[in-house]
Amino acid sequence: MPSMSASSITEPLVIHHPNRNAACVAHGNVSVWEIVREWRRLGSIEALRQLFPRLPEADLAAAIGYAKDHPAEIDAQIDDYEQALARRRAEYPFSR
């Protein structure tokens, strides 16, 4: 039996959330950029499954696949977040 990939599933696994202006996984409404940021940091799907235990593995794989197909979009969203985080840390150095 062939393995099931995100592209072989008819239900869309990545959707554009109308209120977030960002691509999200269909189950859980987690932004793709958030999943990809953590995947880059952690380095594996297995680690992502522990971080996002309620998301099906197919959604995690679809998020990574979406990022590979739309790198500029996802990189820009991650950069925006990182810059906002850096500003917050500079403004509030004792916060996490």
Rosetta constraint file for C-alpha pairs under 8 A:
AtomPair CA 4 CA 8 HARMONIC 6.30 0.50
AtomPair CA 4 CA 9 HARMONIC 7.52 0.50
AtomPair CA 5 CA 9 HARMONIC 7.05 0.50
AtomPair CA 5 CA 58 HARMONIC 7.18 0.50
AtomPair CA 6 CA 13 HARMONIC 7.43 0.50
AtomPair CA 6 CA 58 HARMONIC 5.71 0.50
AtomPair CA 6 CA 59 HARMONIC 7.47 0.50
AtomPair CA 6 CA 61 HARMONIC 6.60 0.50
AtomPair CA 6 CA 62 HARMONIC 5.41 0.50
AtomPair CA 7 CA 62 HARMONIC 7.81 0.50
AtomPair CA 12 CA 26 HARMONIC 7.10 0.50
AtomPair CA 13 CA 25 HARMONIC 5.55 0.50
AtomPair CA 13 CA 26 HARMONIC 5.07 0.50
AtomPair CA 13 CA 27 HARMONIC 7.52 0.50
AtomPair CA 13 CA 58 HARMONIC 7.74 0.50
AtomPair CA 13 CA 59 HARMONIC 5.76 0.50
AtomPair CA 13 CA 62 HARMONIC 6.27 0.50
AtomPair CA 13 CA 63 HARMONIC 7.98 0.50
AtomPair CA 14 CA 23 HARMONIC 6.38 0.50
AtomPair CA 14 CA 24 HARMONIC 5.49 0.50
AtomPair CA 14 CA 25 HARMONIC 4.43 0.50
AtomPair CA 14 CA 26 HARMONIC 5.52 0.50
AtomPair CA 14 CA 32 HARMONIC 7.84 0.50
AtomPair CA 14 CA 59 HARMONIC 7.46 0.50
AtomPair CA 14 CA 62 HARMONIC 6.66 0.50
AtomPair CA 14 CA 63 HARMONIC 6.68 0.50
AtomPair CA 14 CA 66 HARMONIC 7.52 0.50
AtomPair CA 15 CA 23 HARMONIC 5.51 0.50
AtomPair CA 15 CA 24 HARMONIC 5.36 0.50
AtomPair CA 15 CA 25 HARMONIC 6.11 0.50
AtomPair CA 15 CA 26 HARMONIC 5.96 0.50
AtomPair CA 16 CA 21 HARMONIC 6.97 0.50
AtomPair CA 16 CA 22 HARMONIC 5.75 0.50
AtomPair CA 16 CA 23 HARMONIC 4.30 0.50
AtomPair CA 16 CA 24 HARMONIC 5.92 0.50
AtomPair CA 17 CA 21 HARMONIC 6.21 0.50
AtomPair CA 17 CA 22 HARMONIC 5.96 0.50
AtomPair CA 17 CA 23 HARMONIC 6.06 0.50
AtomPair CA 17 CA 24 HARMONIC 6.12 0.50
AtomPair CA 17 CA 29 HARMONIC 7.61 0.50
AtomPair CA 18 CA 22 HARMONIC 7.88 0.50
AtomPair CA 22 CA 31 HARMONIC 6.45 0.50
AtomPair CA 22 CA 32 HARMONIC 7.58 0.50
AtomPair CA 23 CA 31 HARMONIC 5.81 0.50
AtomPair CA 23 CA 32 HARMONIC 5.65 0.50
AtomPair CA 23 CA 33 HARMONIC 7.78 0.50
AtomPair CA 24 CA 29 HARMONIC 5.34 0.50
AtomPair CA 24 CA 30 HARMONIC 5.25 0.50
AtomPair CA 24 CA 31 HARMONIC 4.09 0.50
AtomPair CA 24 CA 32 HARMONIC 5.03 0.50
AtomPair CA 24 CA 63 HARMONIC 7.78 0.50
AtomPair CA 25 CA 29 HARMONIC 5.41 0.50
AtomPair CA 25 CA 30 HARMONIC 5.67 0.50
AtomPair CA 25 CA 31 HARMONIC 6.45 0.50
AtomPair CA 25 CA 32 HARMONIC 6.39 0.50
AtomPair CA 25 CA 59 HARMONIC 5.97 0.50
AtomPair CA 25 CA 60 HARMONIC 7.80 0.50
AtomPair CA 25 CA 62 HARMONIC 7.72 0.50
AtomPair CA 25 CA 63 HARMONIC 6.62 0.50
AtomPair CA 26 CA 30 HARMONIC 7.94 0.50
AtomPair CA 26 CA 59 HARMONIC 7.44 0.50
AtomPair CA 27 CA 55 HARMONIC 6.45 0.50
AtomPair CA 27 CA 56 HARMONIC 7.77 0.50
AtomPair CA 27 CA 59 HARMONIC 7.29 0.50
AtomPair CA 28 CA 54 HARMONIC 7.68 0.50
AtomPair CA 28 CA 55 HARMONIC 6.75 0.50
AtomPair CA 30 CA 34 HARMONIC 7.11 0.50
AtomPair CA 30 CA 35 HARMONIC 7.45 0.50
AtomPair CA 31 CA 35 HARMONIC 6.75 0.50
AtomPair CA 32 CA 36 HARMONIC 6.15 0.50
AtomPair CA 32 CA 63 HARMONIC 5.22 0.50
AtomPair CA 32 CA 64 HARMONIC 7.63 0.50
AtomPair CA 32 CA 66 HARMONIC 7.75 0.50
AtomPair CA 32 CA 67 HARMONIC 7.39 0.50
AtomPair CA 32 CA 74 HARMONIC 7.46 0.50
AtomPair CA 33 CA 37 HARMONIC 5.90 0.50
AtomPair CA 33 CA 67 HARMONIC 7.65 0.50
AtomPair CA 33 CA 74 HARMONIC 5.37 0.50
AtomPair CA 33 CA 75 HARMONIC 7.61 0.50
AtomPair CA 33 CA 77 HARMONIC 6.35 0.50
AtomPair CA 33 CA 78 HARMONIC 6.00 0.50
AtomPair CA 34 CA 38 HARMONIC 6.35 0.50
AtomPair CA 34 CA 78 HARMONIC 7.49 0.50
AtomPair CA 35 CA 39 HARMONIC 6.06 0.50
AtomPair CA 35 CA 48 HARMONIC 7.61 0.50
AtomPair CA 35 CA 60 HARMONIC 7.14 0.50
AtomPair CA 35 CA 63 HARMONIC 6.88 0.50
AtomPair CA 35 CA 64 HARMONIC 7.70 0.50
AtomPair CA 36 CA 40 HARMONIC 6.08 0.50
AtomPair CA 36 CA 63 HARMONIC 6.97 0.50
AtomPair CA 36 CA 64 HARMONIC 6.08 0.50
AtomPair CA 36 CA 67 HARMONIC 7.15 0.50
AtomPair CA 36 CA 74 HARMONIC 7.99 0.50
AtomPair CA 37 CA 41 HARMONIC 6.31 0.50
AtomPair CA 37 CA 78 HARMONIC 6.70 0.50
AtomPair CA 38 CA 42 HARMONIC 5.84 0.50
AtomPair CA 38 CA 43 HARMONIC 7.94 0.50
AtomPair CA 38 CA 48 HARMONIC 7.14 0.50
AtomPair CA 39 CA 43 HARMONIC 5.25 0.50
AtomPair CA 39 CA 44 HARMONIC 6.07 0.50
AtomPair CA 39 CA 45 HARMONIC 6.98 0.50
AtomPair CA 39 CA 47 HARMONIC 7.77 0.50
AtomPair CA 39 CA 48 HARMONIC 6.28 0.50
AtomPair CA 40 CA 44 HARMONIC 7.97 0.50
AtomPair CA 42 CA 47 HARMONIC 6.24 0.50
AtomPair CA 42 CA 48 HARMONIC 7.32 0.50
AtomPair CA 43 CA 47 HARMONIC 7.32 0.50
AtomPair CA 44 CA 48 HARMONIC 6.46 0.50
AtomPair CA 45 CA 49 HARMONIC 6.13 0.50
AtomPair CA 45 CA 57 HARMONIC 7.71 0.50
AtomPair CA 45 CA 60 HARMONIC 7.29 0.50
AtomPair CA 45 CA 61 HARMONIC 7.66 0.50
AtomPair CA 46 CA 50 HARMONIC 6.65 0.50
AtomPair CA 47 CA 51 HARMONIC 6.40 0.50
AtomPair CA 48 CA 52 HARMONIC 5.87 0.50
AtomPair CA 48 CA 53 HARMONIC 7.90 0.50
AtomPair CA 48 CA 60 HARMONIC 7.56 0.50
AtomPair CA 49 CA 53 HARMONIC 5.16 0.50
AtomPair CA 49 CA 55 HARMONIC 7.33 0.50
AtomPair CA 49 CA 57 HARMONIC 6.88 0.50
AtomPair CA 49 CA 60 HARMONIC 7.92 0.50
AtomPair CA 55 CA 59 HARMONIC 6.40 0.50
AtomPair CA 55 CA 60 HARMONIC 7.03 0.50
AtomPair CA 56 CA 60 HARMONIC 6.74 0.50
AtomPair CA 57 CA 61 HARMONIC 6.18 0.50
AtomPair CA 58 CA 62 HARMONIC 5.98 0.50
AtomPair CA 59 CA 63 HARMONIC 6.13 0.50
AtomPair CA 60 CA 64 HARMONIC 6.43 0.50
AtomPair CA 61 CA 65 HARMONIC 6.08 0.50
AtomPair CA 62 CA 66 HARMONIC 5.96 0.50
AtomPair CA 63 CA 67 HARMONIC 6.23 0.50
AtomPair CA 64 CA 68 HARMONIC 6.32 0.50
AtomPair CA 65 CA 69 HARMONIC 6.33 0.50
AtomPair CA 66 CA 70 HARMONIC 5.98 0.50
AtomPair CA 67 CA 71 HARMONIC 5.18 0.50
AtomPair CA 67 CA 73 HARMONIC 7.87 0.50
AtomPair CA 67 CA 74 HARMONIC 5.91 0.50
AtomPair CA 70 CA 74 HARMONIC 6.46 0.50
AtomPair CA 71 CA 75 HARMONIC 5.81 0.50
AtomPair CA 72 CA 76 HARMONIC 5.98 0.50
AtomPair CA 73 CA 77 HARMONIC 6.40 0.50
AtomPair CA 74 CA 78 HARMONIC 6.20 0.50
AtomPair CA 75 CA 79 HARMONIC 5.99 0.50
AtomPair CA 76 CA 80 HARMONIC 6.06 0.50
AtomPair CA 77 CA 81 HARMONIC 6.28 0.50
AtomPair CA 78 CA 82 HARMONIC 6.12 0.50
AtomPair CA 79 CA 83 HARMONIC 6.06 0.50
AtomPair CA 80 CA 84 HARMONIC 6.21 0.50
AtomPair CA 81 CA 85 HARMONIC 6.07 0.50
AtomPair CA 82 CA 86 HARMONIC 6.11 0.50
AtomPair CA 83 CA 87 HARMONIC 6.20 0.50
AtomPair CA 84 CA 88 HARMONIC 6.20 0.50
AtomPair CA 85 CA 89 HARMONIC 6.15 0.50
AtomPair CA 86 CA 90 HARMONIC 6.12 0.50
AtomPair CA 87 CA 91 HARMONIC 6.09 0.50
AtomPair CA 88 CA 92 HARMONIC 5.83 0.50
AtomPair CA 88 CA 93 HARMONIC 7.84 0.50
AtomPair CA 89 CA 93 HARMONIC 4.99 0.50
AtomPair CA 89 CA 94 HARMONIC 7.65 0.50
AtomPair CA 89 CA 95 HARMONIC 6.76 0.50
AtomPair CA 89 CA 96 HARMONIC 7.28 0.50
